[in-house]
Amino acid sequence: MVNQKYSPHVPLFMPVLCYGLGIVAGNIFFSIKAYLAIFAFCIAVSIFFHILGRKFRRITYAFILLCFFCFGSFRFLQSYYYYSCDHIICFCQNDNLTLATIKGEVISEPEIKASTGALSEFDLMRQNGMSFDLLCSDILIGNSWQPVTGIVRVYLSEPMLELSASHSIELSGRIYRRQSAETRSPFYTRKTRVLAACSVDHNELVKINHNINPTMSYGSCLTRVRTELRNRLGVAEENPVSTGPGNMFAALLLGDRAGISPETKEAFIAGGTMHFLSLSGLHVGMLTGLIWLIVRPFRINRFWQGMIPAVVTLVFILIVPARGPVLRAGLISIFFCLGYISRRKSSPVNLLALSAFLILIFRPLDIFDAGFQLSYSITLALVIITPSVFTDIFRNPEKIRLVDYYDLPLLDDRPWLQRQISMLRRTVISLSIVSIVAWLVSLPIIAWHFNRVAWLAPLNSVIMALPVSMTMLAGLVRLLVSLVLPAFAIFLEPILDLPGELLLSLAQSLASIDGTSENVAPVPILLLIIYLLSISFNLLFAFYKKYSLLRRTACITIICVIAFMLLAPFRFSSDTLKLHFLPAGHGCVTIIELPNGGTILYDCGSYDNFDLGEYSVVPYLRRLGCNSIDAAIISHSDMDHYSALPDVAARIKIDRLFVPLGFGRHFTASDYRFMELVDRESIPVTYLAVDDRLTGGNIKVNVLWPPDGEHESANESSLVVKIISEEKTILLCGDITPEVMRQLLDGQVDLAADYLLLPHHGELSDILQDFVDAVSPNAAILSARRPTADKRQALSSLCPYLYQPQTEKPVIID
């Protein structure tokens, strides 16, 4: 028998890979005409060489791949840069708000937007806000209506309960270019197609056209289906204080995480099991597998055995949010079912390539999304590497062959208990191998995108696999029973809620283990390249069954993982002190990186953004590789200086909190609540007054104010601290009043500093110029909303350089 060389048949992989590389290249070279010219040239040349005959097939194939590369670049540029002249983004000015009147159709169910921060009960500015997406049709220019295209995100300052999806409306508000959050990819808004936003002050500015029948809209039907399923799963409410079993069912089965509390999300993230909570290919595969197992025992026709799971999967991906991983797994599951019906086998790599191509044709920007990258890289590794690992462990490939369900009892005549133990052992080994392979492949991607590394993620994934499956099964049973026997569902509810409660408690227990996860700063690019190359060679050698080479590259991968563990959090000590002033609206957030690797946080709050801690400060600290804060200093007891600190403390350990001596003398309801949250996190509190000194390494912190005694207001008792290092000094002033400035000047206090955080968010006063002159800073920082042109001009005259943190642009002083 002739030993034939193994050659896997995956014709789609290379074209799709070149198409993806073309999308990435389109972000580097911005000439759509050049790509189109090369694309046309390659098509002509490939046709020419194809006509010449088979001996030129390699050249023909190379030009075909170049065609896919150019087409990918063209699709990226077309999606990212080019819009029609009547797109809504063309009517938005770059910097200023534009007053506009727009007509369109509501294409998403309006949602009440409330703050989710720890102190959100005191957020009186946004408690009743509402938002929705509007598909624009006309815009009022002068006295005439003009057609307009595009989607705009509308923000109402108060709820409008009569408004629903598919209503045709007319509204007046201020439109502006929508920007991605500081923590998100620059491709985020382009990928979602929502490029503009509109702020509407009053409901009177929104007019609903009741002549439109919302029941005729396809989007409205899906919305009603989602709402009905949420209700039958027992979803309590959006933005809850705590997560209930019904909210877990909705997250696992519908991808609806609106009812998941921030604490629950943090528990899953810290434990490295967020892939269970985020609707992904895993959930789609588990759902298809459950339907498959339910259908198989009925011994129905082969056509219906494959068609029923395929139809259920198709309906599922239409109902849930259209994320890349869900579409990938849904398409593969449907292709698999169709292949089963037609008795045709296909390479898993081919199916992956086909699904990726179908998604990227219509949504090319998804390739930059972390979910897309994780989904395809992990799945590719699992279908290529995992069988090779199984072969090495079990030594006999026949033992891992997928046998027919009905033949299983005939193939194994061992005692029942022995068979169950063997099956349990193989299941645990299988889950362990899958978890380790997935963790190794996802490690650099998660570190790059989310600045987190979960060291115990493989173990936690194995532990939580069964509870997640039980919770999904309980949710399906609850859904089916509520549809068939609604009255009986009430009696089953306590029993079906048990898996969800077990899953929640297990996730919190695993997240509480010390060392479970760690924040990492940007990964060293050389280490990242070596790691990705080793993973790629692992895939290549496993694909072609070169096991001896696979073992060598696997050793390199293990060495890279050890390097990750030793170098994390990739935060190397330097001789300079670094300042970060974050945009906080009406508030103040200052992060000080110390030369010894420590961190000081001076003030952390805002009046108009109570989600600041969870969505801005914590992600920023993670990107710095900060796993603990040495000292948090609150200048005084005003909410715009501490409202975000409890959210930060719940996610990043704070060693000690420093507050002014008068902090307890001006207590309000929010102050009491703040101190309760601080006490719950077991943070030691120290009260500071004038002449107190703090030292750490070569850093000194001198307290210049307040003196011991009574103060009429919280602002008068603000902490004024001077941070001194070998190369620079910083003066942080809180909200001190003009009277306090006069007392500091009259007291001959040494105020000189290289950098100054302007007192009271830059509030103008007759003494401010003298105060700034006494400090004589190289630069001053303004922590406030964008000031008016007159105020900006007045403040600019105070100091040669005036900086203000703006959206997506913190002020960094190195």
C-alpha positions in Angstrom: 0.0 0.0 0.0 1.4 3.4 -1.0 1.8 5.9 1.8 0.1 9.0 0.4 1.0 12.4 1.7 -1.7 14.0 3.9 -3.0 17.1 2.2 -6.1 18.7 3.8 -8.6 20.2 1.3 -9.4 23.8 2.5 -9.7 25.9 -0.7 -11.5 28.8 1.1 -8.9 29.5 3.8 -6.3 31.4 1.8 -8.7 33.6 -0.2 -10.5 34.6 3.0 -7.2 35.2 4.8 -6.1 37.5 2.0 -9.4 39.2 2.1 -9.0 39.9 5.9 -5.4 41.1 5.4 -6.7 43.4 2.8 -9.2 44.9 5.2 -6.3 45.5 7.7 -4.1 47.0 4.9 -6.9 49.4 4.0 -6.4 51.1 7.4 -2.8 51.8 6.4 -2.9 52.8 2.8 -5.9 55.1 2.0 -6.3 55.0 -1.8 -9.5 53.5 -3.0 -8.6 54.2 -6.6 -5.3 52.4 -6.3 -6.9 49.3 -4.9 -9.6 49.3 -7.6 -6.9 49.6 -10.3 -4.9 46.7 -8.9 -8.1 44.7 -8.5 -9.0 45.1 -12.1 -5.5 44.4 -13.3 -5.3 41.2 -11.2 -8.6 39.9 -12.6 -7.5 40.5 -16.2 -4.1 38.8 -15.5 -5.6 35.8 -13.7 -8.0 35.3 -16.6 -5.2 35.5 -19.1 -3.0 32.9 -17.3 -6.0 30.7 -16.8 -6.6 30.6 -20.5 -2.9 29.7 -21.1 -3.3 26.4 -19.3 -2.7 24.4 -16.1 1.1 25.0 -16.0 0.4 28.6 -15.0 -2.1 27.6 -12.3 0.2 28.8 -9.5 0.5 32.2 -11.0 -3.2 32.3 -11.6 -3.9 31.4 -8.0 -1.5 34.1 -6.7 -3.3 36.8 -8.7 -6.7 35.5 -7.5 -5.4 35.9 -3.9 -4.3 39.4 -4.7 -7.8 40.1 -6.0 -9.3 39.1 -2.7 -6.7 41.3 -0.9 -7.6 44.3 -3.0 -11.3 43.7 -2.6 -10.9 43.6 1.2 -9.1 46.9 1.2 -11.8 48.4 -1.1 -14.6 47.2 1.3 -12.8 48.7 4.3 -12.4 52.1 2.7 -15.9 52.1 1.4 -17.3 51.3 4.8 -15.1 53.6 6.8 -14.6 56.7 4.8 -17.3 57.1 2.1 -20.9 58.2 2.6 -23.5 59.6 0.3 -23.8 63.4 0.2 -27.2 63.2 1.9 -25.9 61.2 5.0 -26.8 62.6 8.4 -23.1 62.9 9.3 -22.6 65.5 6.6 -25.0 67.9 8.5 -23.0 67.6 11.8 -20.3 70.1 12.5 -17.0 68.9 13.9 -17.0 70.9 17.1 -20.2 72.7 17.7 -23.8 71.4 18.2 -26.1 72.0 15.2 -29.8 72.7 15.7 -31.8 70.5 13.4 -35.3 69.1 12.7 -35.4 65.5 11.5 -38.0 63.0 10.4 -37.5 59.3 10.6 -38.5 55.9 11.9 -37.6 54.6 15.4 -35.8 51.3 14.7 -34.9 50.3 18.3 -37.1 50.0 21.3 -36.7 53.1 23.5 -34.8 52.4 26.7 -34.8 54.3 30.0 -31.2 55.4 30.5 -30.4 55.7 34.2 -27.0 55.8 36.0 -25.6 52.6 37.2 -22.9 53.9 39.5 -22.8 53.2 43.3 -24.2 56.7 44.0 -26.6 56.8 41.1 -29.5 57.4 43.5 -28.3 61.0 43.8 -28.0 61.5 40.0 -30.9 63.9 39.5 -29.8 64.9 36.0 -30.2 61.6 34.2 -32.5 59.4 36.2 -35.3 59.8 33.6 -33.4 59.9 30.4 -34.4 57.8 27.3 -32.5 56.8 24.2 -33.3 55.1 20.9 -32.0 54.8 17.3 -33.7 56.8 14.5 -33.5 55.9 10.8 -33.5 59.3 9.2 -35.6 60.1 6.2 -35.8 64.0 5.9 -34.1 67.0 7.5 -35.4 70.6 7.5 -32.9 73.0 5.8 -34.2 76.5 5.9 -37.9 76.3 5.0 -37.7 73.1 2.9 -37.4 69.4 3.7 -34.5 67.5 2.1 -34.0 63.7 2.0 -31.4 62.4 4.4 -30.0 58.9 5.1 -28.2 57.3 8.1 -29.0 56.4 11.7 -28.8 58.8 14.6 -28.8 58.0 18.3 -31.4 60.2 20.0 -31.2 61.1 23.7 -34.3 62.5 25.4 -33.9 64.3 28.7 -37.2 62.7 30.0 -39.1 59.5 29.3 -41.7 59.4 26.5 -43.6 56.2 27.4 -46.0 56.3 24.4 -43.0 56.1 22.0 -42.2 52.6 20.6 -40.2 51.0 17.8 -41.4 51.6 14.2 -43.1 54.9 15.1 -42.6 57.6 12.5 -41.6 60.8 14.3 -40.4 64.3 13.8 -38.1 65.9 16.4 -36.0 69.0 16.9 -32.7 68.9 18.8 -28.9 69.4 18.6 -27.1 66.9 16.4 -23.4 66.2 16.6 -20.8 63.6 15.6 -21.0 60.6 17.9 -17.6 59.6 19.3 -16.5 56.3 20.7 -15.9 56.0 24.4 -12.2 56.3 25.5 -12.2 52.5 26.2 -13.5 51.4 22.8 -12.0 50.9 19.4 -12.0 53.8 17.0 -14.0 51.6 14.7 -16.8 51.2 17.2 -19.2 53.9 15.9 -18.4 53.1 12.3 -19.1 49.4 12.9 -22.5 50.1 14.5 -23.4 52.5 11.7 -24.6 55.0 14.3 -22.3 57.9 13.5 -24.4 60.9 14.8 -26.3 61.7 18.0 -29.1 64.1 18.7 -29.9 65.6 22.1 -33.5 66.6 22.7 -34.4 68.7 25.7 -38.2 68.3 26.0 -40.8 65.8 24.9 -42.7 68.7 23.3 -40.0 68.7 20.6 -40.9 65.2 19.6 -44.0 64.7 17.4 -45.3 61.1 16.8 -47.0 60.3 13.5 -49.8 57.9 14.6 -50.8 57.1 11.0 -48.0 54.5 10.9 -49.0 51.0 12.1 -46.1 49.7 14.2 -47.3 46.1 13.9 -46.4 46.0 10.2 -42.7 46.6 10.8 -40.3 43.6 10.7 -38.1 45.3 13.4 -41.1 45.8 15.6 -42.0 42.2 15.4 -38.6 41.1 16.5 -38.7 43.6 19.3 -42.0 42.3 20.5 -40.7 38.7 20.4 -37.6 39.7 22.4 -39.8 41.5 25.0 -42.2 38.5 25.3 -39.3 36.1 25.7 -37.8 38.3 28.4 -41.0 38.4 30.3 -41.5 34.6 30.1 -37.9 34.1 31.4 -38.7 36.3 34.4 -36.4 39.3 33.8 -36.9 41.6 36.7 -35.7 45.0 35.4 -32.9 46.8 33.6 -29.9 48.2 35.5 -30.7 46.2 38.7 -28.9 46.4 42.0 -28.5 42.7 42.0 -28.8 40.0 39.3 -31.6 37.5 39.5 -32.0 34.0 37.8 -34.3 35.5 35.2 -31.6 38.0 34.2 -29.1 35.2 33.9 -31.5 33.3 31.6 -31.9 36.3 29.4 -28.2 36.9 29.2 -27.4 33.2 28.3 -30.3 32.6 25.9 -31.0 36.0 24.4 -27.8 37.9 24.8 -29.6 40.6 26.8 -27.3 41.8 29.5 -29.3 44.9 30.5 -30.4 43.1 33.7 -26.9 42.0 34.8 -25.6 44.2 37.6 -22.1 45.7 37.4 -21.0 43.5 40.3 -22.0 40.3 38.5 -20.2 41.4 35.3 -17.1 42.2 37.3 -17.2 38.7 38.9 -17.3 37.0 35.5 -14.6 39.2 34.1 -12.3 38.7 37.1 -12.8 34.9 37.0 -12.0 34.7 33.3 -15.5 33.3 32.5 -17.0 36.4 30.7 -17.3 34.2 27.6 -20.2 32.4 29.4 -22.0 35.6 30.1 -21.4 37.2 26.7 -23.6 35.6 24.1 -21.1 33.9 21.8 -20.6 30.9 19.6 -20.5 28.7 22.7 -24.1 29.5 23.5 -25.2 28.9 19.9 -23.4 25.6 19.8 -24.8 24.5 23.1 -28.3 25.5 22.0 -28.0 23.6 18.7 -26.6 20.6 20.5 -29.4 20.6 23.0 -32.0 20.7 20.3 -30.1 18.0 18.4 -30.1 15.7 21.5 -33.9 16.4 22.1 -34.7 15.5 18.5 -32.5 12.4 18.1 -34.4 10.0 20.4 -37.6 10.4 18.4 -36.0 8.5 15.4 -37.7 10.8 12.9 -36.6 11.2 9.3 -33.0 12.3 8.7 -34.3 15.5 6.9 -36.2 16.6 10.0 -33.4 15.6 12.4 -31.2 18.2 10.7 -33.8 20.7 9.7 -35.3 21.3 13.1 -32.0 22.3 14.8 -31.2 24.4 11.7 -34.5 26.3 11.8 -34.3 26.8 15.6 -30.7 28.2 15.2 -31.8 30.5 12.3 -34.7 31.9 14.4 -32.3 32.3 17.4 -29.7 34.4 15.5 -32.5 36.6 14.1 -33.8 37.3 17.6 -30.5 37.9 19.5 -28.1 40.8 18.8 -26.2 40.3 15.6 -22.7 40.0 17.0 -19.9 38.4 15.0 -19.4 35.3 17.2 -23.1 34.6 17.2 -23.3 34.9 13.4 -20.2 32.7 13.0 -21.5 29.9 15.2 -25.0 30.2 13.7 -23.8 29.9 10.2 -21.6 27.0 11.0 -24.3 25.2 12.9 -26.8 25.7 10.0 -24.2 24.5 7.4 -23.5 21.5 9.6 -27.2 20.6 9.8 -27.5 21.0 6.0 -24.5 18.8 5.5 -26.0 16.1 7.8 -29.2 16.2 5.7 -27.4 15.9 2.4 -24.9 13.3 3.8 -22.0 15.5 2.8 -18.9 16.1 5.0 -17.0 19.4 5.1 -13.8 20.6 6.6 -14.4 22.6 9.8 -11.7 25.1 8.6 -13.7 25.5 5.3 -16.9 26.2 7.3 -15.0 28.8 9.4 -13.6 30.5 6.4 -17.0 30.6 4.6 -18.7 32.1 7.6 -16.0 34.7 8.1 -16.2 35.7 4.5 -20.0 36.0 4.6 -19.8 38.3 7.7 -16.9 40.4 6.4 -18.4 41.0 3.1 -21.3 42.9 4.7 -19.5 44.0 7.9 -15.8 44.4 7.1 -15.1 46.5 10.3 -15.9 43.5 12.4 -12.4 42.2 11.9 -11.2 44.8 14.3 -13.7 43.8 17.0 -12.3 41.8 19.9 -15.3 39.4 19.9 -14.7 38.5 16.2 -11.0 38.0 16.7 -11.5 35.8 19.8 -14.3 33.8 18.3 -12.4 32.8 15.1 -9.0 32.4 16.6 -10.2 30.2 19.4 -12.5 28.1 17.1 -9.7 27.7 14.6 -7.3 26.5 17.3 -9.9 24.1 18.7 -10.7 22.4 15.4 -7.0 22.1 14.5 -5.0 21.6 17.7 -7.5 19.8 19.9 -7.7 16.6 17.8 -3.9 16.4 17.8 -3.8 16.8 21.6 -6.4 14.1 21.9 -4.4 11.8 19.7 -1.3 12.3 21.9 -3.2 11.7 25.2 -5.4 8.7 24.2 -2.8 7.3 21.7 -5.6 5.6 19.8 -7.6 8.0 17.5 -10.4 5.4 17.3 -11.2 6.1 21.0 -12.3 9.6 20.2 -14.3 8.8 17.1 -17.8 10.2 17.3 -20.0 7.0 17.3 -23.6 6.9 16.5 -26.0 7.5 19.3 -27.9 4.2 18.8 -24.8 2.1 18.5 -23.2 3.3 21.7 -24.6 0.6 24.0 -23.5 -2.2 21.5 -19.9 -0.9 21.4 -19.2 -0.9 25.2 -20.2 -3.9 27.3 -18.5 -2.8 30.5 -20.5 -2.4 33.7 -22.7 0.6 33.9 -20.7 2.3 36.8 -17.4 1.7 35.0 -18.8 3.2 31.8 -20.1 6.3 33.6 -16.7 6.8 35.4 -14.9 6.5 32.1 -17.3 8.9 30.4 -16.9 11.4 33.3 -13.1 11.1 33.1 -13.1 11.7 29.3 -15.5 14.7 29.7 -13.3 16.4 32.3 -10.1 15.8 30.2 -11.9 17.1 27.1 -13.1 20.2 28.9 -9.6 20.8 30.3 -7.9 20.5 26.9 -10.5 22.8 25.3 -10.2 25.3 28.1 -6.4 25.4 28.0 -6.2 25.7 24.3 -8.8 28.5 24.2 -7.0 30.3 27.1 -3.6 30.1 25.4 -4.9 31.4 22.1 -7.0 34.2 23.7 -4.4 35.3 26.2 -2.6 38.0 24.0 -5.9 39.2 22.4 -7.6 39.7 25.8 -4.5 41.4 27.2 -4.3 43.7 24.1 -8.0 44.7 24.0 -9.1 44.5 27.7 -5.8 44.9 29.6 -6.7 41.9 31.7 -5.2 38.4 32.2 -7.2 35.8 34.0 -4.6 33.2 35.2 -7.2 30.7 36.5 -9.5 31.0 33.5 -9.0 27.4 32.2 -9.8 25.9 35.6 -12.7 28.2 36.2 -14.1 27.4 32.8 -14.1 23.7 33.5 -15.8 24.3 36.9 -18.5 26.5 35.4 -19.2 24.5 32.3 -21.8 22.2 33.9 -23.6 25.0 35.8 -23.8 27.1 32.6 -25.3 24.2 30.7 -27.8 23.5 33.5 -28.8 27.1 33.6 -29.4 27.3 29.9 -31.4 24.0 30.0 -33.4 25.4 32.9 -34.1 28.6 30.9 -35.2 26.6 27.9 -37.5 24.5 30.1 -39.0 27.6 31.7 -39.6 29.1 28.3 -41.3 26.0 26.9 -43.4 25.5 30.0 -44.5 29.1 30.0 -45.6 28.9 26.4 -47.4 25.5 26.7 -48.7 25.5 30.4 -48.4 29.1 31.7 -50.2 28.3 35.0 -47.9 25.4 35.7 -44.8 27.5 35.2 -45.4 29.3 38.4 -45.0 26.1 40.5 -41.8 25.2 38.6 -40.2 28.6 38.9 -38.4 28.0 42.3 -36.9 24.8 41.0 -35.8 26.2 37.7 -34.2 29.2 39.4 -31.8 27.0 41.3 -29.2 26.5 38.5 -29.1 30.3 37.9 -28.6 31.0 41.6 -25.9 28.4 41.8 -24.1 29.9 38.8 -24.2 33.4 40.3 -22.8 32.3 43.7 -20.1 30.1 42.0 -19.0 33.0 39.7 -18.6 35.3 42.8 -16.7 32.7 44.7 -14.2 32.0 41.9 -13.7 35.8 41.4 -12.9 36.3 45.1 -9.8 34.1 44.9 -6.6 36.1 45.2 -4.5 36.2 42.0 -7.4 35.1 39.8 -6.9 38.0 37.4 -4.5 40.8 36.9 -4.6 44.2 35.1 -1.9 44.6 32.5 -0.6 47.6 30.7 0.0 47.5 26.9 1.8 44.2 26.0 5.4 44.6 24.9 5.1 44.4 21.1 8.1 42.0 20.7 6.6 39.5 23.1 3.2 39.8 21.4 4.8 39.1 18.0 6.7 36.0 19.2 3.6 34.7 21.0 1.4 35.1 17.9 4.0 33.5 15.6 4.3 30.5 18.0 0.5 30.1 18.0 0.4 30.4 14.2 3.1 27.7 13.8 1.2 25.5 16.3 -1.8 25.7 14.1 0.2 25.1 10.9 2.0 22.0 12.2 -1.1 20.6 13.8 -3.1 21.1 10.6 -0.5 19.1 8.6 0.0 16.6 11.4 3.7 17.4 12.0 3.6 16.4 15.6 7.3 16.5 16.3 7.5 20.2 15.2 4.2 20.9 17.0 5.8 19.8 20.3 8.7 22.3 19.8 6.5 25.2 19.0 4.2 24.3 21.9 7.3 24.6 24.2 7.9 28.1 22.8 4.3 29.0 23.5 4.7 27.8 27.1 7.8 29.9 27.5 5.9 32.9 26.2 3.1 32.3 28.8 5.8 32.1 31.6 7.2 35.4 30.3 3.7 36.9 30.4 3.4 35.8 34.1 6.8 37.2 35.0 6.5 40.5 33.2 2.8 41.2 34.1 1.5 43.8 34.6 4.0 45.2 32.1 4.5 48.2 34.1 8.1 49.0 34.6 9.4 51.6 37.1 10.9 54.8 35.7 12.6 57.8 37.2 9.8 60.2 36.3 6.5 61.1 37.8 3.6 61.0 35.4 0.3 62.9 35.6 -3.0 61.9 34.0 -6.0 64.3 34.1 -9.1 62.5 32.9 -12.2 64.2 31.3 -15.0 64.1 33.8 -17.4 66.7 32.7 -18.3 68.7 35.8 -15.8 66.9 38.1 -12.2 66.0 38.7 -10.1 62.9 38.2 -6.3 63.0 38.6 -4.1 59.9 38.4 -0.5 60.2 39.5 2.0 57.5 38.6 4.9 57.3 41.0 8.5 56.4 40.0 8.4 53.4 42.2 5.4 51.9 40.4 2.8 53.2 42.9 -0.4 55.1 42.1 -2.1 58.1 43.8 -5.7 59.1 42.9 -6.6 62.7 43.6 -10.4 63.2 43.5 -12.6 60.9 41.4 -16.1 62.2 40.6 -18.5 64.0 38.4 -22.0 65.6 38.7 -23.1 64.8 35.1 -21.5 61.3 34.7 -22.2 58.9 37.6 -21.0 56.0 35.5 -17.5 57.5 35.4 -15.8 55.0 37.6 -17.0 51.8 35.8 -16.7 53.0 32.2 -13.8 55.5 32.3 -11.6 55.5 35.4 -11.3 51.8 35.9 -10.5 50.9 32.3 -8.0 53.7 32.2 -6.3 52.4 35.4 -6.2 48.9 33.8 -4.5 50.2 30.8 -1.8 51.6 33.1 -1.4 48.1 34.6 -2.7 49.3 37.9 -3.8 46.5 40.3 -3.9 48.6 43.4 -4.0 52.3 44.4 -1.6 53.2 47.1 -3.5 56.3 48.2 -6.8 57.9 47.2 -7.1 61.6 48.2 -10.6 63.3 48.3 -10.2 67.0 48.4 -13.6 67.7 50.0 -17.1 66.4 50.5 -18.7 67.5 47.2 -20.1 64.7 45.0 -18.3 65.9 41.8 -15.1 65.0 43.6 -15.9 61.5 45.0 -19.0 60.1 43.2 -17.0 57.5 41.1 -14.6 56.4 43.9 -16.9 53.6 45.3 -17.1 52.0 41.8 -13.3 52.2 41.5 -12.8 50.7 45.0 -15.1 47.8 44.1 -12.9 46.8 41.2 -9.4 48.0 42.2 -8.0 47.7 45.7 -7.4 51.0 47.5 -4.8 50.7 50.3 -5.8 54.0 52.1 -8.2 56.9 51.7 -7.2 60.4 52.8 -9.8 63.1 53.4 -9.6 66.6 54.9 -10.1 67.2 58.6 -13.4 68.9 58.0 -14.9 66.1 55.8 -17.2 64.9 58.6 -18.5 68.3 59.5 -20.5 68.9 56.3 -22.2 65.5 55.9 -25.1 65.2 53.5 -27.1 62.1 52.6 -24.7 61.4 49.7 -21.7 61.8 52.1 -23.2 59.2 54.5 -23.8 56.8 51.7 -20.2 57.3 50.4 -18.7 56.6 53.8 -20.9 53.4 54.1 -19.5 52.2 50.8 -16.0 53.0 51.9 -16.5 51.1 55.1 -17.9 48.1 53.2 -14.7 47.9 51.1 -12.7 48.0 54.4 -10.6 51.0 53.3 -8.7 52.7 56.1 -9.5 56.4 56.3 -7.0 59.1 57.4 -7.9 62.7 58.1 -5.4 65.3 57.0 -4.7 68.9 58.0 -2.2 71.6 57.3 1.5 70.6 57.9 0.8 66.8 57.6 3.3 65.0 55.4 3.2 61.8 53.4 6.3 60.1 52.0 6.8 57.2 49.7 10.1 56.4 48.0 11.5 59.7 46.6 8.0 61.4 46.6 6.8 63.8 49.3 3.2 65.0 49.7 2.8 68.2 51.8 -0.6 69.3 53.0 -0.9 73.1 52.8 -4.6 73.4 53.7 -7.0 73.1 55.7 -6.1 74.2 59.2 -7.8 72.6 62.2 -11.0 74.5 63.0 -14.5 75.2 61.8 -15.2 76.0 58.1 -18.3 77.5 56.7 -18.5 75.3 53.7 -17.0 72.1 52.3 -15.1 74.1 49.7 -13.3 76.1 52.4 -12.0 72.8 53.9 -10.6 71.5 50.6 -7.3 69.7 50.7 -4.5 71.6 49.0 -1.6 69.2 48.5 1.8 69.7 47.0 3.4 66.6 45.5 7.1 66.9 45.2 9.5 64.7 43.2 13.0 65.1 42.0 12.0 66.4 38.6 8.6 68.1 39.1 6.1 69.5 41.6 2.3 69.6 41.3 -0.1 71.7 43.3 -3.6 70.3 43.6 -6.2 72.8 45.0 -9.6 71.2 45.1 -12.4 73.8 45.3 -10.8 76.4 47.6 -12.6 79.7 47.7 -11.0 83.2 46.9 -10.8 83.7 50.7 -8.7 80.6 51.1 -6.4 81.8 48.3 -5.9 85.1 50.1 -5.1 83.3 53.4 -2.5 81.1 51.6 -0.9 84.2 50.0 -0.9 86.1 53.2 0.5 83.2 55.1 3.7 83.2 53.0 3.1 79.5 52.0 5.5 78.1 49.5 3.0 77.6 46.6 5.6 77.4 43.7 5.0 74.4 41.5 5.6 73.2 37.9 2.0 72.3 37.3 -1.2 73.6 38.8 -4.7 72.1 38.9 -6.8 75.4 38.9 -8.9 75.9 42.0 -12.7 75.3 41.8 -12.6 74.1 38.2 -11.2 77.5 37.0 -13.8 79.7 38.6 -12.8 83.3 37.9 -12.2 85.7 40.8 -10.2 88.9 41.5 -7.6 86.9 43.4 -7.0 84.1 40.9 -4.4 85.9 38.9 -2.3 86.7 42.0 -2.7 83.1 43.1 -1.5 81.7 39.8 1.4 84.2 39.8 2.5 83.0 43.2 2.5 79.4 41.9 4.2 80.4 38.7 3.4 77.1 36.9 4.7 75.9 33.5 1.2 74.7 32.7 -2.2 74.9 34.3 -5.0 72.3 34.0 -8.7 73.1 34.0 -11.0 70.3 35.3 -14.5 71.4 34.1 -16.9 71.3 31.2 -15.9 73.2 28.1 -15.9 76.9 29.1 -17.4 79.7 27.1 -15.1 81.5 24.7 -14.9 84.5 27.0 -14.0 82.4 30.0 -11.5 80.4 28.0 -9.8 83.6 26.9 -9.7 85.0 30.5 -8.2 81.7 31.8 -5.7 81.6 29.0 -4.2 84.9 30.1 -3.5 83.4 33.6 -0.8 81.0 32.4 1.3 80.4 29.3 -0.1 77.0 28.8 -3.7 76.0 29.7 -4.8 72.4 29.2 -8.3 70.9 29.6 -9.2 67.2 29.5 -11.7 66.6 26.7 -13.7 63.6 25.4 -11.4 60.8 24.5 -8.4 63.1 25.2 -7.0 63.1 28.7 -4.2 65.5 29.6 -0.9 63.5 30.2 2.2 65.1 31.6 5.3 63.0 31.5 
